[in-house]
């Protein structure tokens, strides 16, 4: 059977493209290898589905690292407010939570998927489940997608198979192979939005402790390669939390993370305040002083142990060397990255279809006309907080709008 569009992958990008293409009157088929649609969508946001973010448009565009210029046409063409309006007008009220994260008020990702499936049915989108695509070839102007049991034809194909994160949901990088067979190059892939496993990690007892808006530096082979900030969570094996997850795209195994526990205080500022306190309240203990900076007690005890200082020592009795060691432990606590969390833990995939080979104004391949991409399969990984799902919806809609336009 021949269609106007074959969509490979029934995640948010694929479904939203199919819905908008179907709405434009196109005959659309979605091929999904799982027995159900949106398996990864259902798991997102701990099953609550952080569907987008309330950030303003200027801020929104800064949340995609080097891909910020590429994502601009899609995100401005279908904004976060457009997405919010879409779901709310279809009976799913949304709420804003910490960090501008937007969730369904029900806190159920099932409500988001149900709307997408209902809209797909409304516009006569066909969805074939258990239909793993084995190959896609092109004969003339027609693409042929083959599964183990059938062959489907269309003038347009959208690859929206996702990346490699959460492979248990079916995201195993299938689309990369199809793209490579059409001469597309793949930027090296790796887990993104993932926690850090720390070498000889000394803070397992601090698991569950977090600090707000902490600054940290990323050092590679003795050279600072980046600075970042955000909330940091200590785990049993290393570091996590929004600040670390967002920076994970920049971090490699072997890097050093120098973490400032009191937020943004510099080492010399810490020393100066310690010296001042030793003159005005010299009998105050070191532990009490460091705790007064807003650092959780368990982290204070860990930093004191790191530099071998007894917390009950009066600050007036600290010598110059001890002050310097303490300043280092508190404002630049070092952690060597043993590895990053794997694809099973990662919320997104770094790398993917090379952006230079895709037209950002259409989502169409610059190499093969009629071949489109949307969502995580592309070399786009945004910050945590709804930015990746927004791009999935926006890029899917942009692809649909392009496909629906008559060819000149």
N, C-alpha and C positions, 0 to 999 in steps of 0.2 A: 504494500500500500504506500502511496505517496502523500507526503505532508508538506506544508509550508515550512515547518520548523520541527526539528527533533532536538529535545533538550535531554542531555545526559546528566542525570543526577537530580533527585527531588528534594534538595535542601532549599533554604530560603531564597537563594539567588535563582536557582532553576525554576522553582514554583512561581516566583514573582514575575520572572520573565514570561513563563508560560501563560500566566493569568493575563498579563497585559497584551501579549500577542493574541491570545484568544479573544480578548475584549475588542481588539482591532479587526476581528473577523477572520483571523488566520486559523488554519487547521494545524493543531499542535499535538505532538506526542511526547510524553516524558518517559524516558527509560530509567528505571530505578532498580539497582541490583538487590536491594533489601526487600523484605516482605512488606515494608511499610515506608511511607514518606517521612522525611524530617526526623530521622532517628537522632542525629546529632543536635538538631534544634531542640528536641525534647529534653536533652541532657544539659543544655546550655544554662549557665547561671544557676547551677545546682538545681536544675529542673524548674527554675523560676523564670528563666528567659529574660535576660537584660537586653531588651530589644533595640534600644538606642540610648543616646545621652542628650541631656538638655543643654549642652554647651552651645554658645553662640557660634555663628557660622565661621567667623575669623578664627576662633579658638579650635573649632572642630577640624579645620583643615591642617592644623599643626600636629594632629595626633597620629600621623601616618609616616613619620620619619622621612626618608628620602622619597617616598611615594606621594607626598603631599600635592605636588603639581599634577601628577597623573590622576588622582582621585577627584580633583576639583570639579570637572564638568559633570560627573555623575552625582556628586553630593550637592551641587548647586541646582542641578536639574530636578532632584527629588530629595528634599531636605529632611532633617530629623522631624521638623514640625509636620511635613507632609506625611511622614510615616505614622506619627502619632495620630494625625487626623484620620488616616486610613483605618487604623484599627479601632479607634473610638467610634467612627461612623458605622463600623461593622459590629458594634456591640461589645467591644472589649475595652472597658475603661482602663487607663494607664495611670500609674503613680510615679512621682519622682522621689528617689531615695538618696542616701548619702553619695556625694561625688557626682550628682546630676544623673545618676543611673535611672533609666526608665524601665519599669517592670509592669506587667499586667497586674491590676489591683488584686486579682485572685491569687497572684504568686504562682500561677500554673502555666507552664509553657504549652500545655495541651490546648489552651484557649487560642494561642497564636496560631498553632498548626491547624486547628479546626477552621479558622477563618480562611486560611490559605486553601485548604482542600475544598471548602464550600465555594469559594470564588472560582477555583479551577473547574469544578463541576458546572457551575453556572455558565461559564463560557465554553463548555464542551471540550475542555482539555482532556485528552486521553492519557491515563497513567498506567503503564505496564510495570507491575511489580515482579520481582524475581527475574528481571531481565538484565543480566549482566552483559554489557557490550564487550564483544571480543575483538572487534575491529571496525574501523571507519575508513572507507575509501571514497574516492571521488571519481565519477565517470562523467565527463563533460561538465555540466553545471549542476549535477545532482550528486548528493552525498548518499552513500549506502552504509547504514549501520547494521552490523550483524551480531545477533546473539546466538546462543547455542541452538535455538529452535526456530528462529525467524530472521527475516531480512526486511529492513524498513528504509524508505527513500524520502529525501527532503531536499529542498533547494538551500536550506540553511540549517546549520547545526550550532547549538550552544553547548560548550563544555562547562559544566558547573559541578564538578565532582569533588570540590573541596581540596584540602591539602592532605597532610598525613596525621594531623593531631586526632586524638581519640580514635585510633584504628578500629576499636571494637564496634564503632557505629558505622563502619564501612568506608571511612576516609583513609584510603590506603595509597593514594597518589595515582590512581588509574589514569586520570586525565592527562598526566604528564606524558605518558607513553603515546597516547593518541596525538598530542600536540607535537611531539618529537617526530612522529611519522609524517607530519605535514611541515617538517623542516623548522619548527619552532625550537628555540633554545630555552633551557630551564636554568634559572638562577639557582645556585646551590641551596638545597632545602635543609632546614634544621628546626627543632622545636622552638617556639616563641611563646611569650607570655607564660613562662614556666619558672618554677622555683630553682634555687641554686643548691647544689650539694657541696658542702664545705669540707675541705681536707682537714683531718684531725680536729674536727669540730668540737670546741670546748663548752658549748652552751646548750647541750641537750636538756639540762635542767631548767632552761628558760623557755622551753617550748610553750607556745601560746601567748607569750609576752609580745606586745607590739609597741612601736613608738611612732608618733605622728610627724609627718613632714620632715623626715630626717634627710639630711644631705649626705651623699656619698660619692666617692671618686672611684673610677675604674682605671686600674693601672695595669699595663701590659708590658712585660720585659723592662720594668723600671720607668716606663713613660706613661704619663697620664693620657688616656685616650678619650675620656668623657667624664662629665659630671652630671649627676642627676639627683632627683629628690622625690620624696613621696613616703607614704606609710610603709613601714617595714615590719614584717612579722617573723619572729624567731620560731623555727620548727625543730623537730627532733634531729633533723639531718642538716639543717642549714638555714637559708634565708628565703623568705617569700613576702607576700603582701603586695599591694598595687604598685608601689614604687619600684620594687625589685622586678616584678612581672613585666612592667612597661620597659624597663631597662634591659631585660634579658636578651632582646634582639641585638644589643651591642656587646654582650658579654660572651667570652669564650673560655673554655677550660684552661686553667693555668693563670687566669687573670687574678689580680688582687682587688678586693673591695675594701676601701677605707671608709668606715662608717662613723658618722658623727652622731653620738647618742643624744645630745641635747638639742638636736635640730640643725642649727647653722653656726654654732659657735666655733671660732678658730682656736687653734692651740694656744697662741700667744694671749688671746682674750681670756681663755680659761686660766692660764697661769697668772695673769694680772689680777683677775678676780680672786684667785686663791691667795695671792700675796696680800691683797687688800683686806681679805677676811681674816688673815692670820694676825693682822695688826689690830683690828676692831673686835674680833671674836676668836682670839687665838685658841681658846680652850675648846672650841667647837670641834667635834670629831670629823674626820675625813668623810666617813660614811654619811653623816648628816648634811655636810656641805654638798656632796655630789647628788644626794637625793633631792636637795632643794632646787636643783636645776630641772626637776620634772622627769628625771629618769627613774623607771620602775626599780624597786629595791633589788630584785633578783639580778638585774643587769648591773646595778651598782656593785653588788657583791662580786659579780663575775669580773668586772673591770678592775676592782681592787686586787682580786686574786691574780689577774693577768700580770700585774706589775708588782706583786708580792708585798702589798701594803696592808697592814692591819687596819680595818675600818674604824677601830676604836682609838686610833692615834689622833692626838690633837693636831689640827692643821698647822699650828705654830711650830710644831716639832718636825715638820717635813723639810728635808734638805733640798737643795736646788735640783739634784738629779732625780729625786723621788717626785718632785713636782712635774718635771719634764716627762717622766715615765707615765704619770697619771694623766697628764694632758694628752699624751699620745693614745692611751687606752680609752679615754672618754671621747675625744674629738676625731680620732682617726683609727678606730679599732680595726685591725687588719684581719681579713678573711681570704684565704686562698681557695679559689673555685676548683673543686675536683672535677665536677661535671655539671651540666644543666639537666634538669628533669627531662625525661624522655617524652616521646609523642603521647604516651598514655596519660601524662600529667599536663602536657602543654595545651593551652587554650587555642592556640593558633599555630600556623606554620610560617616560618621565615623562608623566603625564596619562592620560586614558582615560575610561571610563564614570564619570560622577559618582557618588561613593560615597553621597551623600545620597539617591540614587534607587534604592539596592539595600539590601535587608535583610541585615545582616551575620550574622544568626542562621540564615539560610536560603539566601543567595545569589540569592534571587528578586527580580525587579523589583518596585519599589513602585508602578510605573505600569501594568504589564501582567502579570496573573497567568499563571503557566505559563511565563514567560520568565526564564531564569536566565543568570548570568554566572560565569566562573571564570578565574583566572589573570591573565595580563598585560593582557588587554583592559580590566581595571578600572584605576582611578587608584591603583594600588599599585605602588611600586617600592622593593624592599628593598635593603639593602647587598649588596655582593659577598660571596661565600662560601657560597652554597647557600640563601640566604634566599628568593630569588624562586622557585626550583624547589619548595621546601617549601610556599610559599603556593599554588603551582599545584596540587600534590597535595591539600593540605588543603581548599582551596576547592572542588575538583572532588568530593571525597568528601562534603563538607557539602551540596552541591547534590544529589547522588545520594540521600543520606539523606532530604532533604526531599521530593524527587519520589516516592520509594518509599512515603512515608507516605500512608495513605488521606486524601482530602479530606473535611473535615467538611461 
